[in-house]
Amino acid sequence: MEEALIHTELPGIKLFKRGKVRDLYELDDKLLIIATDRISAFDCIMPNGIPGKGRILTQMSLFWFDFVKEIVENHLISADVDQFPQRIQKFRDVLESRSMLVKKAEQIGVECVVRGYLSGSGWREYRSGGTICGIKLPQGLTESDELPEPIFTPATKAASGHDQNISFTEVINLLGEERATILKDLSIQIYTKTSEYAESKGIIIADTKFEFGVCSGKIILIDEILSPDSSRFWPRERYQPGCSQESFDKQFVRDYLEGLGWNKKPPAPTLPAEVVHKTLAKYEEAYNRLVAK
């Protein structure tokens, strides 16, 4: 197994931002996004990563960006290192298969979440009041039930800590009715098309989140799309409503951490080799089912 890429350094290239998983570098009017192998849980970054995870996330995003390009433009310029500016091609060993050269966009500060199934924070909110983000749902639903139709359940993007679910009315107040409606419609369209495809490959996309930005006056998709880090992927053949589901995402890591009695504050504990291997296997299976030729 290759060594996990936890941290990147590109001498002479200006660091724009380090996220939980991605390192962003500034290249004039463009950005270079590198997906590391870092993994986070409960808003803490684990000290060790999942080797190759960044490559999987990048390749999945590239597949999905192309898959939905008829619905909405995205920020991708190229993922081919040969087409990157000459001054960064010397970092090929770091960039290959895990980086994207993208347009610099003005980020829209709302997480565009779409849910097709009742899980996670949506399930918790439904149990307390029968609604999610102000949307009234039928009575008597159980955990992991399929919803009558996909719903748009936005959240505010928090600089730190957990994002907060908000109503569509609050999105309108933040962004204006026209932009809010465009984001809702695009998110539902993307989810509908991609979830139908995933079903044909034996995967349920229970929920996912999209990020949008504005570039040259247009709303475009940015960041990543439909990866195990931003979505709940469930194996269709083992789906059984009424309980939590086996998943192809980092829930396995969360479950391990929950059993430690850790207070969910830094420093995070090191993941044992068994958890790393099993987590990587889940990411690889999702990739192989959805993307691999």
C-alpha positions as CSV (number, residue, x, y, z in Angstrom):
1,M,0.0,0.0,0.0
2,E,1.3,3.5,-0.9
3,E,2.0,6.0,1.9
4,A,-0.8,8.4,2.6
5,L,-0.3,12.0,1.4
6,I,-1.2,14.0,4.5
7,H,0.3,17.4,3.7
8,T,1.5,19.1,0.5
9,E,4.2,21.7,0.0
10,L,4.8,23.3,-3.4
11,P,7.7,25.7,-2.9
12,G,7.2,28.9,-4.7
13,I,3.5,28.4,-5.2
14,K,1.2,30.5,-3.0
15,L,-1.1,28.5,-0.7
16,F,-4.6,29.7,-1.0
17,K,-6.3,27.5,1.6
18,R,-6.0,24.2,3.4
19,G,-9.4,22.4,3.9
20,K,-10.0,19.3,5.8
21,V,-9.1,17.2,2.8
22,R,-7.9,19.5,0.0
23,D,-5.0,21.9,-0.3
24,L,-5.7,24.8,-2.7
25,Y,-2.9,26.9,-4.4
26,E,-3.3,30.2,-6.2
27,L,-2.2,30.4,-9.8
28,D,-3.1,33.9,-10.9
29,D,-6.8,33.8,-11.9
30,K,-6.9,30.0,-11.4
31,L,-6.7,27.6,-8.5
32,L,-4.9,24.3,-8.1
33,I,-6.9,21.8,-6.0
34,I,-5.0,18.8,-4.6
35,A,-7.0,16.1,-2.8
36,T,-4.8,14.7,0.0
37,D,-5.4,11.4,1.8
38,R,-6.5,13.2,5.0
39,I,-9.7,12.0,6.6
40,S,-11.8,13.9,9.1
41,A,-14.6,12.9,11.5
42,F,-16.6,15.0,13.9
43,D,-14.8,18.1,12.4
44,C,-11.4,16.8,13.4
45,I,-8.7,15.7,11.0
46,M,-7.2,12.3,11.9
47,P,-3.4,12.2,12.3
48,N,-3.0,9.5,9.7
49,G,-4.8,9.2,6.4
50,I,-6.3,6.7,4.0
51,P,-3.6,6.0,1.3
52,G,-4.9,6.7,-2.2
53,K,-8.2,8.3,-1.0
54,G,-7.4,11.6,-2.6
55,R,-7.0,10.0,-6.0
56,I,-10.3,8.2,-5.7
57,L,-12.1,11.4,-4.7
58,T,-10.6,13.3,-7.6
59,Q,-11.4,10.6,-10.2
60,M,-14.9,10.3,-9.0
61,S,-15.4,14.1,-9.2
62,L,-14.0,14.2,-12.7
63,F,-16.5,11.4,-13.8
64,W,-19.5,13.2,-12.3
65,F,-18.6,16.7,-13.6
66,D,-18.6,15.2,-17.1
67,F,-21.8,13.2,-16.3
68,V,-23.8,16.3,-15.4
69,K,-22.2,18.9,-17.7
70,E,-25.4,19.2,-19.7
71,I,-27.2,20.4,-16.6
72,V,-24.7,22.9,-15.2
73,E,-21.1,24.1,-16.0
74,N,-18.4,23.4,-13.5
75,H,-15.0,24.9,-12.5
76,L,-12.8,22.3,-14.1
77,I,-10.2,23.4,-16.6
78,S,-8.0,20.3,-16.7
79,A,-6.9,17.4,-14.6
80,D,-4.0,16.6,-17.0
81,V,-0.7,17.6,-15.5
82,D,0.7,18.1,-19.0
83,Q,-1.8,20.9,-19.4
84,F,-1.0,22.6,-16.1
85,P,1.3,25.7,-16.1
86,Q,4.9,24.8,-16.6
87,R,6.0,26.0,-13.2
88,I,4.0,23.4,-11.4
89,Q,4.6,20.4,-13.6
90,K,7.8,19.6,-11.6
91,F,5.5,18.6,-8.8
92,R,4.0,15.8,-10.9
93,D,4.6,13.1,-8.3
94,V,2.2,14.9,-6.0
95,L,-0.3,16.1,-8.6
96,E,-0.8,13.0,-10.7
97,S,-4.4,11.7,-10.5
98,R,-5.3,13.8,-7.4
99,S,-5.3,17.4,-8.7
100,M,-7.5,19.7,-10.7
101,L,-6.7,23.1,-12.3
102,V,-9.9,25.1,-11.9
103,K,-11.5,28.5,-12.5
104,K,-11.4,30.8,-9.5
105,A,-15.1,31.4,-8.5
106,E,-16.8,33.4,-5.9
107,Q,-18.2,30.7,-3.5
108,I,-21.9,30.8,-2.6
109,G,-22.1,30.3,1.1
110,V,-24.9,27.7,1.2
111,E,-24.5,23.9,1.3
112,C,-26.9,22.6,-1.3
113,V,-28.0,19.3,0.2
114,V,-30.4,16.9,-1.5
115,R,-32.0,14.0,0.3
116,G,-33.7,11.0,-1.2
117,Y,-33.7,8.9,2.0
118,L,-34.2,9.7,5.6
119,S,-30.9,9.5,7.4
120,G,-28.3,11.4,9.5
121,S,-29.3,14.9,10.7
122,G,-32.5,14.7,8.5
123,W,-33.7,11.6,10.5
124,R,-32.9,13.3,13.8
125,E,-34.8,16.5,12.8
126,Y,-37.8,14.4,11.5
127,R,-38.1,12.5,14.7
128,S,-38.3,15.7,16.7
129,G,-40.9,17.5,14.6
130,G,-41.9,15.6,11.5
131,T,-40.0,18.1,9.2
132,I,-36.6,18.7,7.6
133,C,-35.6,22.3,7.0
134,G,-39.2,23.4,7.2
135,I,-40.4,20.7,4.8
136,K,-43.4,18.7,6.2
137,L,-42.9,15.0,5.6
138,P,-45.5,12.1,5.9
139,Q,-46.0,10.7,9.3
140,G,-44.7,7.2,10.3
141,L,-41.5,7.2,8.3
142,T,-38.6,5.1,9.8
143,E,-34.9,5.5,9.6
144,S,-33.5,5.1,6.1
145,D,-36.9,5.2,4.4
146,E,-37.0,6.4,0.8
147,L,-38.8,9.8,0.7
148,P,-41.8,10.4,-1.6
149,E,-39.5,12.6,-3.7
150,P,-36.0,14.1,-3.4
151,I,-36.0,17.2,-1.2
152,F,-33.7,20.2,-1.0
153,T,-32.5,20.7,2.5
154,P,-29.8,23.5,2.5
155,A,-27.4,24.3,5.3
156,T,-25.2,27.3,6.1
157,K,-21.5,26.8,5.5
158,A,-19.7,27.1,8.9
159,A,-16.1,28.2,9.0
160,S,-15.7,25.8,11.9
161,G,-18.0,23.4,13.7
162,H,-21.1,21.7,12.2
163,D,-23.1,23.3,9.4
164,Q,-26.6,24.3,10.4
165,N,-29.7,23.1,8.5
166,I,-31.8,26.1,7.3
167,S,-35.1,26.5,5.5
168,F,-35.5,27.4,1.8
169,T,-37.0,30.7,3.0
170,E,-33.8,31.5,4.8
171,V,-31.8,30.7,1.6
172,I,-34.1,33.3,-0.2
173,N,-33.3,35.8,2.5
174,L,-29.6,35.2,2.1
175,L,-29.3,35.0,-1.7
176,G,-32.5,36.4,-3.1
177,E,-35.4,34.4,-4.6
178,E,-33.9,34.0,-8.1
179,R,-30.5,32.6,-7.1
180,A,-32.0,30.5,-4.4
181,T,-34.5,28.9,-6.8
182,I,-31.7,28.3,-9.4
183,L,-29.6,26.4,-6.8
184,K,-32.6,24.3,-5.6
185,D,-33.6,23.4,-9.2
186,L,-30.0,22.5,-10.2
187,S,-29.4,20.5,-7.1
188,I,-32.6,18.4,-7.6
189,Q,-31.8,17.9,-11.3
190,I,-28.3,16.7,-10.6
191,Y,-29.4,14.4,-7.8
192,T,-32.1,12.9,-9.9
193,K,-29.9,12.1,-12.8
194,T,-27.0,10.8,-10.8
195,S,-29.0,8.7,-8.4
196,E,-30.8,6.9,-11.3
197,Y,-27.4,6.1,-12.7
198,A,-26.0,4.9,-9.4
199,E,-29.1,2.7,-8.8
200,S,-28.2,0.9,-12.1
201,K,-24.8,0.2,-10.6
202,G,-26.2,-1.1,-7.3
203,I,-25.6,2.0,-5.2
204,I,-28.2,4.1,-3.5
205,I,-27.3,7.8,-3.1
206,A,-29.2,8.5,0.1
207,D,-28.1,12.1,0.2
208,T,-25.4,14.4,-1.1
209,K,-24.3,18.0,-1.0
210,F,-23.2,20.3,-3.8
211,E,-21.3,23.6,-3.7
212,F,-21.8,26.3,-6.2
213,G,-19.9,29.5,-7.1
214,V,-20.2,32.4,-9.5
215,C,-17.7,32.8,-12.3
216,S,-18.1,35.4,-15.1
217,G,-21.6,36.0,-13.9
218,K,-22.6,32.3,-14.2
219,I,-23.5,29.9,-11.4
220,I,-21.2,26.8,-11.7
221,L,-20.5,23.7,-9.7
222,I,-17.3,23.9,-7.6
223,D,-15.3,21.8,-5.1
224,E,-16.1,18.1,-5.4
225,I,-19.2,16.2,-6.4
226,L,-20.8,12.9,-5.4
227,S,-17.8,11.4,-3.6
228,P,-18.0,9.2,-0.4
229,D,-16.9,12.3,1.5
230,S,-19.9,14.4,0.4
231,S,-22.5,11.7,0.0
232,R,-24.1,8.7,1.7
233,F,-23.7,5.7,-0.6
234,W,-25.5,2.5,0.4
235,P,-25.3,-0.9,-1.3
236,R,-28.7,-1.5,-2.9
237,E,-28.5,-5.3,-2.3
238,R,-28.2,-4.9,1.4
239,Y,-30.7,-2.0,1.8
240,Q,-33.2,-2.5,4.6
241,P,-35.3,0.4,5.9
242,G,-35.9,0.8,9.6
243,C,-32.3,1.1,10.7
244,S,-29.0,2.6,9.8
245,Q,-27.4,1.2,6.7
246,E,-24.0,-0.2,5.7
247,S,-22.3,2.5,3.7
248,F,-19.4,3.2,1.3
249,D,-18.4,6.3,3.1
250,K,-16.4,7.2,6.3
251,Q,-19.2,6.1,8.6
252,F,-17.0,3.1,9.4
253,V,-14.4,5.6,10.8
254,R,-17.1,7.4,12.8
255,D,-18.4,4.1,14.2
256,Y,-14.9,3.1,15.3
257,L,-14.3,6.5,17.0
258,E,-17.7,6.4,18.7
259,G,-16.6,3.2,20.5
260,L,-13.4,4.8,21.9
261,G,-15.0,7.2,24.4
262,W,-13.1,10.0,22.6
263,N,-14.4,13.5,23.4
264,K,-14.4,14.5,19.7
265,K,-12.0,17.3,20.3
266,P,-8.4,17.7,19.0
267,P,-6.1,15.9,19.0
268,A,-7.8,13.1,17.2
269,P,-6.7,9.5,17.8
270,T,-4.6,7.6,15.3
271,L,-6.6,5.1,13.2
272,P,-5.4,1.5,13.5
273,A,-4.3,-0.3,10.3
274,E,-7.4,-2.4,10.2
275,V,-9.7,0.6,10.1
276,V,-7.5,2.3,7.5
277,H,-7.6,-0.9,5.3
278,K,-11.4,-1.4,5.6
279,T,-12.1,2.3,5.0
280,L,-10.0,2.3,1.8
281,A,-11.8,-0.9,0.7
282,K,-15.2,0.9,1.0
283,Y,-13.9,3.9,-1.0
284,E,-12.5,1.6,-3.7
285,E,-15.7,-0.4,-4.0
286,A,-17.8,2.7,-4.5
287,Y,-15.3,3.8,-7.2
288,N,-15.2,0.5,-8.9
289,R,-19.0,0.2,-9.0
290,L,-19.7,3.8,-10.2
291,V,-16.7,4.9,-12.2
292,A,-14.2,2.1,-13.2
293,K,-14.5,1.0,-16.8
